[in-house]
Amino acid sequence: MKWRIALCALLVLCQLTGCSAGGNTVRCKDLSLALPADFMDLSQESYAEDADLYCGRTTLIVKGLAEEKAGLVDMTLEEFTDYVISSNKLTCAPTPTDYGFVFTYEATVGETPYTYTTATTEGETNFWIIQCYCPSENAAENNADIQSILNSISHNR
């Protein structure tokens, strides 16, 4: 019953935010990505208020943030990626991919260490930051899903 309520909430939210779901594909603004079937919409959670996309399950969260390119005059995706890393004081190096760049780092929230695999990508009107994160103890078991999610990134142009 709870999953039906969550699905209804997701459909209502998609109508209100411009995000839509079809199968396990989520479309939000100029971004599309495929999520595992067991993911739920978490955008109504209080900690998701700054996210354009917020989905997950108990052991893995995917958070998407769109940054309008209009406010970032003449910035390339590589410069945007470097800006994200430096402004968050991270000590990791981005790796180029088919969809943009990816980097991984760890951070402790409360007393729990988390592993973050973060992608930056470029749509027609937005730069995107896609964070896949989980408790570090679950990182290995989530790696295949994280790679699948990130490799599914495409843009609605």
C-alpha positions in Angstrom: 0.0 0.0 0.0 2.8 2.4 0.9 4.5 2.0 -2.5 1.1 2.8 -4.2 0.9 6.0 -2.2 4.5 6.8 -3.0 3.8 6.2 -6.8 0.8 8.5 -6.7 2.8 11.2 -5.0 5.5 10.8 -7.6 3.1 11.2 -10.4 1.5 14.3 -8.8 5.0 15.8 -8.1 6.0 15.1 -11.7 3.1 17.1 -13.0 3.9 20.0 -10.7 7.7 20.1 -11.2 8.1 19.2 -14.9 9.7 15.8 -14.0 8.1 12.7 -15.4 8.6 9.0 -15.0 8.1 6.3 -17.6 9.1 2.8 -16.7 12.2 3.4 -14.6 13.2 6.4 -16.6 13.0 9.8 -14.9 12.9 13.0 -16.9 13.5 16.3 -15.2 14.0 19.6 -17.0 16.5 18.7 -19.8 17.8 15.5 -18.1 16.8 11.8 -18.4 18.2 8.9 -16.5 17.2 5.3 -15.7 16.8 4.3 -12.1 16.5 0.8 -10.6 12.9 -0.4 -10.3 13.0 -0.4 -6.5 13.7 3.4 -6.3 11.1 5.7 -4.8 10.5 9.4 -5.2 11.9 11.1 -2.1 11.4 14.7 -3.2 8.8 15.5 -0.5 11.3 14.8 2.3 12.4 17.9 4.1 16.1 17.3 3.3 15.3 17.3 -0.5 14.2 20.9 -0.7 17.2 22.1 -2.7 17.1 19.2 -5.2 15.6 19.1 -8.6 15.6 15.3 -8.5 15.7 13.1 -5.3 15.1 9.4 -5.5 16.4 6.3 -3.8 16.0 3.3 -1.6 17.3 2.4 1.9 20.9 1.9 0.8 21.3 4.4 -2.1 20.2 7.9 -2.9 20.3 9.8 -6.2 20.2 13.6 -6.0 20.1 15.9 -9.0 20.8 19.6 -9.0 20.4 21.8 -12.1 22.4 24.9 -12.5 21.2 27.3 -15.2 23.9 27.9 -17.7 22.7 31.5 -18.2 24.2 32.4 -14.8 27.5 30.8 -15.6 28.7 32.9 -18.6 31.1 31.1 -21.0 31.8 28.3 -18.5 32.6 24.9 -20.0 31.5 21.7 -18.4 35.1 21.0 -17.3 35.4 24.4 -15.7 32.0 23.9 -14.0 33.2 20.5 -12.7 36.4 22.0 -11.3 34.3 24.8 -9.7 32.1 22.2 -8.0 35.1 20.3 -6.6 37.0 23.4 -5.4 33.9 25.1 -3.9 33.2 22.0 -1.9 36.9 21.8 -0.8 37.2 18.2 -2.2 40.5 16.6 -3.0 39.5 14.4 -5.9 40.2 14.4 -9.6 37.4 14.2 -12.1 37.5 11.6 -14.8 36.0 12.3 -18.3 33.1 10.0 -19.4 30.7 9.8 -22.3 28.2 11.9 -20.3 30.6 14.4 -18.8 32.8 13.9 -15.7 32.7 11.8 -12.6 34.5 11.9 -9.3 34.2 10.0 -6.0 34.9 11.1 -2.5 33.9 10.2 1.1 32.4 12.4 3.8 31.0 11.7 7.2 27.5 12.8 8.1 26.9 12.5 11.8 28.9 9.5 12.6 28.2 7.6 9.4 30.8 7.6 6.6 29.2 8.0 3.1 30.7 7.4 -0.3 29.6 9.9 -3.0 29.9 9.2 -6.7 29.2 12.5 -8.4 28.6 13.2 -12.1 28.6 16.5 -13.9 26.8 16.7 -17.2 25.6 19.4 -19.6 22.1 19.8 -21.0 20.9 22.5 -23.4 20.0 25.0 -20.6 21.5 23.5 -17.5 24.7 22.0 -16.0 23.7 19.1 -13.8 25.3 17.6 -10.6 24.1 14.1 -10.1 25.1 12.6 -6.7 24.8 8.9 -6.0 25.6 8.3 -2.4 25.3 5.6 0.2 26.8 4.6 3.5 30.3 3.6 2.7 29.6 0.1 4.1 27.1 -0.3 1.2 29.3 1.2 -1.6 30.5 -2.1 -3.1 27.0 -3.6 -3.3 25.7 -0.4 -4.9 28.5 0.1 -7.4 26.8 -1.7 -10.4 23.6 0.3 -9.9 25.5 3.6 -9.6 27.4 2.9 -12.8 24.1 1.9 -14.6 22.4 5.1 -13.4 25.2 7.4 -14.5 25.7 5.6 -17.8 22.0 6.1 -18.6 22.3 9.9 -18.4 20.9 11.6 -21.5 19.5 15.0 -22.3 16.2 16.0 -23.7 17.3 18.4 -26.4 
